[in-house]
Amino acid sequence: MNDRNEDGGGKDGLKTPAGTPIPNPGNGSPFDLLSPDIIFDAVQSAYDIKPDGRLSPCSSYVNRVYGLSSEAGDDYVVKFYRPGRWSEKAIREEQDFLADCQKAEIPVIAPVENSEGEGLSAFDLEPEEENGRKPLRFFFTLYPKRGGRNFDAEGDSDWLRLGRLAGRLHAAGSLRDAPSRVRIGPELALSNLEKIEALIHPEFRAEFVGLCKDAIKAGYETMSSPRVQRIHGDLHRGNILERPGEGLLLLDFDDMAIGPPIQDLWLLLPGRAAECGRELGLLMEGYAEFGELPAGSTSLIESLRLYRMLHFLAWRALQRQDLWFKKEFPDWGSRAFWIQELEDFREQATIIASEAGA
């Protein structure tokens, strides 16, 4: 690893190495500025940890996540939040949820405290030229690395186990509010639709927007006033690991939200709820040992699925200028892309309309 000279330190004062200009990303992503040296400097300055020079990227939809090791032999995962996506308050509310889960002995991974005793760190990248641009602030967190295997529910006991875990999670989630986090509902869905509207291929824009608005309206009455609370928000099975001798481990609270509790259950299903009655029943049975789902929760599922589809499109739109994204998804936004998206949304809108008319 190269020798570096930091200017400032701690969670607020870290700058780039002295004498290292920061390139202008142009139309690219702020993440295109994160070089290995900058990442190592950030970790070393905030946590008094000396990285050994190895850096391995991890899969992440919106943020940038890397595995690294210290010269002392400890393994970590560092997450850099996309600038402008979450406020500092919103990130701290994610960490509050993790802390509440820990107190309740729910298996989660809490962030490592930095040299100032904080779970959240930050640094500024100074612009290359003095042209009125403000420094670019990156928030980041460091976690101890935990391994495990993906948990695939097979027998009844596995589904009950997942339901109990979700019930315990929501019992902790109900303890306080998170006013800076997104609220899953019709308003968020319309906001995400507005974000992507200009990107939809002109040939399909009117139909796509119209059918989405009609589908959101069809489910509006049931989705406008359900009981909501802090939830994981992205509790699919890829975010649950099994650690031998320890049990299940919940990962990735980045999409933690205020929303209907059923959101964290339907994402666990291997298919649509109508096709997974046994699995959903077992999830709800396990859940009931620790909490009660509001009446009519299952009627929200297909609207929630539509909201997630729109949210995913908005995620991708946010990343469309990233160099890695252009390389991995060169056809994103093309005519063929929107033909497939329109087909998927037509199907979902039809299901919502049929349920609304039932």
C-alpha positions in Angstrom: 0.0 0.0 0.0 1.3 3.4 -0.9 2.3 5.9 1.8 -0.3 8.6 2.2 -0.5 12.0 3.9 -3.9 12.8 5.3 -5.2 16.3 5.7 -7.5 16.3 8.8 -9.1 13.2 10.3 -12.1 11.8 12.2 -15.6 11.6 10.8 -15.8 15.2 9.6 -12.3 16.3 8.7 -11.0 13.6 6.4 -9.9 14.9 3.0 -8.1 13.2 0.1 -4.4 12.6 0.3 -2.4 15.8 0.0 -1.4 16.6 -3.5 -4.0 14.2 -5.0 -6.4 16.0 -7.4 -9.9 14.7 -7.6 -11.1 14.3 -11.2 -14.3 15.7 -12.4 -16.8 12.9 -12.8 -18.6 14.8 -15.6 -21.8 12.9 -16.4 -20.7 9.9 -14.4 -21.4 8.8 -10.8 -19.8 10.2 -7.6 -18.8 6.6 -7.0 -16.5 6.7 -10.0 -14.2 8.9 -7.8 -13.7 6.3 -5.1 -10.2 4.9 -5.8 -8.7 2.2 -3.6 -6.3 4.8 -2.1 -9.2 7.0 -1.1 -11.1 4.1 0.4 -8.1 3.0 2.4 -7.5 6.5 3.6 -11.0 6.9 4.8 -11.0 3.7 6.8 -7.6 4.2 8.3 -8.3 7.8 9.3 -11.7 7.2 10.9 -11.1 3.8 12.5 -7.3 3.7 13.2 -7.2 0.5 11.2 -4.4 -0.2 8.8 -5.8 -2.0 5.7 -3.5 -4.6 4.2 -4.0 -3.4 0.6 -6.6 -5.9 -0.5 -10.0 -4.7 -1.6 -12.9 -6.8 -3.0 -16.1 -5.3 -4.3 -19.4 -6.8 -3.0 -22.8 -6.8 -4.7 -24.9 -3.8 -3.9 -27.7 -2.2 -5.9 -27.3 1.4 -4.9 -24.3 1.9 -2.6 -20.7 0.8 -2.9 -19.6 -2.1 -0.6 -16.1 -3.6 -0.3 -14.5 -6.3 1.7 -11.1 -5.5 3.2 -8.7 -6.8 5.8 -6.5 -5.1 8.3 -2.8 -5.8 8.7 -3.8 -7.3 12.1 -5.7 -10.0 10.2 -9.3 -8.8 10.9 -11.9 -8.9 8.1 -14.3 -6.1 7.5 -17.0 -4.8 5.1 -17.1 -1.1 4.4 -20.2 0.5 2.9 -20.2 3.9 1.2 -23.6 5.5 0.9 -24.5 7.1 -2.4 -24.2 10.9 -1.9 -27.6 12.6 -1.8 -29.6 9.4 -1.4 -30.0 9.3 2.4 -29.6 12.2 4.9 -27.4 11.8 7.9 -30.6 11.5 10.1 -32.0 8.8 7.9 -28.7 6.8 8.1 -28.7 7.2 11.9 -32.2 5.9 12.0 -31.0 2.7 10.2 -28.4 2.4 12.9 -31.0 3.0 15.7 -33.0 0.1 14.3 -29.9 -2.2 14.3 -29.2 -1.1 17.9 -32.8 -1.9 19.0 -32.5 -5.3 17.3 -29.3 -6.0 19.2 -30.9 -5.2 22.5 -33.7 -7.6 21.6 -31.0 -10.3 20.8 -32.1 -10.4 17.1 -29.2 -11.6 15.0 -27.9 -8.5 13.1 -24.5 -6.9 12.4 -23.9 -3.6 14.1 -21.4 -1.1 12.7 -17.9 -0.8 14.2 -17.5 2.4 16.2 -15.0 4.9 14.8 -12.3 6.7 16.8 -15.0 9.1 18.0 -17.3 6.4 19.3 -19.7 6.8 16.3 -21.1 4.1 14.1 -21.3 6.5 11.1 -18.3 8.2 9.5 -17.9 10.8 6.7 -15.3 12.4 4.5 -15.2 15.1 1.9 -13.7 15.0 -1.6 -12.6 18.5 -2.6 -13.3 19.6 -6.2 -10.3 19.5 -8.6 -10.8 23.2 -9.5 -12.1 26.1 -7.6 -15.2 26.7 -9.7 -17.8 27.2 -7.0 -18.5 23.5 -6.6 -18.9 22.3 -3.0 -17.0 19.4 -1.6 -18.6 16.0 -2.2 -19.5 14.3 1.1 -19.5 10.5 1.5 -21.0 8.8 4.5 -19.7 5.4 5.2 -19.9 2.6 7.8 -17.6 -0.3 8.7 -18.8 -3.7 9.7 -17.1 -6.8 11.0 -17.3 -9.5 8.2 -19.6 -12.4 9.0 -19.8 -15.4 6.8 -22.6 -18.0 6.3 -24.6 -19.8 3.7 -27.8 -18.6 2.1 -30.8 -19.9 3.9 -33.3 -21.7 1.6 -36.5 -22.6 3.4 -37.6 -26.1 2.5 -39.7 -27.9 5.2 -42.5 -26.5 7.4 -40.1 -25.9 10.3 -38.0 -23.6 8.1 -40.9 -21.4 7.2 -42.0 -21.2 10.8 -38.5 -20.2 11.7 -38.6 -17.4 9.2 -41.9 -16.2 10.5 -40.7 -16.1 14.0 -37.6 -14.1 12.9 -39.8 -11.6 11.2 -42.1 -11.4 14.2 -39.2 -10.6 16.5 -37.8 -8.1 14.0 -41.1 -6.2 13.9 -41.5 -6.3 17.7 -38.3 -4.3 17.8 -39.3 -2.2 14.9 -42.5 -1.1 16.7 -40.6 0.5 19.5 -40.0 3.9 17.8 -40.6 5.9 14.7 -38.1 6.8 11.9 -39.4 10.1 10.5 -36.5 10.5 8.1 -37.1 7.2 6.3 -39.3 6.7 3.3 -42.9 5.6 3.9 -44.0 2.8 1.6 -47.4 3.7 0.1 -49.1 5.3 -2.9 -47.3 8.6 -2.5 -43.9 6.9 -2.7 -45.0 4.9 -5.7 -46.2 8.0 -7.6 -42.9 9.8 -6.7 -40.9 6.9 -8.2 -43.1 6.9 -11.3 -42.4 10.7 -11.7 -38.6 10.1 -11.3 -38.6 7.6 -14.3 -41.3 9.2 -16.5 -38.9 11.2 -18.7 -36.7 8.1 -19.2 -39.5 5.9 -20.5 -39.3 5.3 -24.3 -41.6 7.9 -25.9 -43.5 5.2 -27.8 -44.6 3.6 -24.6 -44.6 6.5 -22.1 -48.3 7.4 -22.1 -49.5 3.8 -21.7 -46.9 2.9 -19.0 -47.7 6.0 -16.9 -51.4 5.6 -17.4 -51.5 1.9 -16.4 -49.3 2.5 -13.3 -51.5 5.4 -12.1 -54.6 3.3 -12.6 -53.1 0.4 -10.7 -52.0 2.7 -7.9 -55.5 4.2 -7.7 -57.1 0.8 -7.8 -55.3 -0.2 -4.6 -55.4 3.3 -3.0 -58.1 2.7 -0.5 -56.5 -0.3 1.1 -53.0 1.1 0.8 -53.7 4.7 2.1 -54.4 3.8 5.7 -52.8 0.5 6.8 -50.9 0.2 10.1 -47.3 1.0 9.4 -44.1 0.8 11.4 -40.3 0.3 11.0 -39.6 -2.7 8.8 -36.6 -4.1 7.1 -38.0 -3.2 3.7 -35.9 -5.6 1.6 -36.3 -8.9 3.5 -35.8 -11.4 0.7 -33.9 -14.6 1.3 -30.7 -13.2 -0.1 -30.5 -11.0 3.0 -30.7 -13.9 5.4 -27.7 -16.1 6.1 -27.4 -19.2 8.3 -24.3 -19.5 10.4 -23.4 -23.0 11.6 -23.9 -23.3 15.3 -25.4 -19.8 15.6 -28.6 -19.7 13.5 -30.0 -17.1 11.1 -28.4 -13.7 10.5 -30.3 -10.6 9.1 -28.3 -8.5 6.6 -28.6 -5.1 4.8 -30.9 -2.7 6.5 -30.2 0.0 3.9 -33.8 0.0 2.6 -35.3 0.1 6.1 -38.6 1.9 5.8 -41.9 2.8 7.4 -44.4 0.4 5.9 -46.9 -2.4 6.4 -45.4 -5.4 8.2 -46.6 -7.7 5.4 -43.9 -6.2 3.2 -41.3 -8.2 5.0 -43.3 -11.5 4.6 -44.3 -11.5 1.0 -40.7 -10.9 -0.1 -39.8 -14.2 1.5 -42.2 -16.2 -0.7 -40.9 -18.3 -3.6 -43.8 -17.0 -5.8 -47.0 -15.0 -5.8 -49.0 -15.3 -2.6 -51.9 -17.0 -4.4 -49.5 -19.8 -5.4 -47.8 -20.1 -2.0 -50.7 -20.5 0.5 -48.8 -23.1 2.6 -45.6 -21.1 2.9 -47.5 -17.9 3.7 -49.7 -19.6 6.2 -46.6 -21.0 8.0 -44.9 -17.6 7.9 -47.9 -16.0 9.5 -48.2 -18.8 12.1 -44.6 -18.3 13.2 -45.0 -14.5 13.1 -48.0 -14.7 15.4 -45.8 -16.0 18.3 -44.3 -12.5 18.5 -46.8 -10.2 17.0 -50.1 -9.8 15.2 -50.5 -8.8 11.6 -53.2 -6.2 10.9 -56.4 -7.6 9.5 -56.5 -7.6 5.7 -52.7 -7.5 5.4 -52.5 -10.1 2.6 -54.8 -7.9 0.4 -51.9 -5.3 0.2 -49.4 -7.7 -1.3 -49.9 -7.1 -5.0 -50.0 -3.3 -4.6 -46.8 -3.6 -2.6 -45.3 -5.7 -5.5 -46.1 -2.9 -8.0 -44.5 -0.3 -5.6 -41.4 -2.4 -5.4 -41.2 -2.8 -9.2 -41.4 1.0 -9.5 -38.8 1.5 -6.8 -36.5 -0.9 -8.5 -36.7 1.1 -11.8 -36.0 4.3 -9.8 -32.9 2.6 -8.2 -31.6 1.7 -11.6 -32.3 5.1 -13.1 -30.2 6.6 -10.3 -27.3 4.5 -11.4 -27.6 4.8 -15.1 -24.5 7.1 -15.4 -22.3 4.8 -13.3 -19.4 3.3 -15.4 -20.0 -0.2 -14.0 -23.7 0.1 -14.7 -23.2 1.1 -18.3 -20.9 -1.9 -18.7 -23.1 -4.4 -17.0 -26.5 -3.2 -18.4 -25.8 -1.7 -21.8 -29.4 -2.1 -22.9 -31.0 -0.5 -19.9 -33.4 2.2 -21.2 -33.5 0.9 -24.7 -36.7 0.3 -26.7 -36.4 -3.4 -26.1 -36.0 -2.8 -22.4 -39.2 -0.8 -22.1 -41.1 -3.3 -24.2 -40.3 -5.9 -21.5 -41.0 -3.6 -18.6 -44.4 -2.6 -20.1 -45.3 -6.3 -20.5 -44.4 -6.9 -16.8 -46.3 -3.9 -15.6 -49.4 -4.8 -17.7 -49.5 -8.2 -16.0 -49.2 -6.6 -12.5 -51.8 -4.0 -13.2 -54.2 -6.7 -14.4 -53.7 -8.7 -11.2 -54.4 -5.6 -9.1 -57.5 -4.7 -11.1 -58.9 -8.2 -10.8 -58.3 -8.2 -7.0 -59.9 -4.8 -6.7 -63.0 -5.9 -8.5 -63.3 -9.2 -6.7 
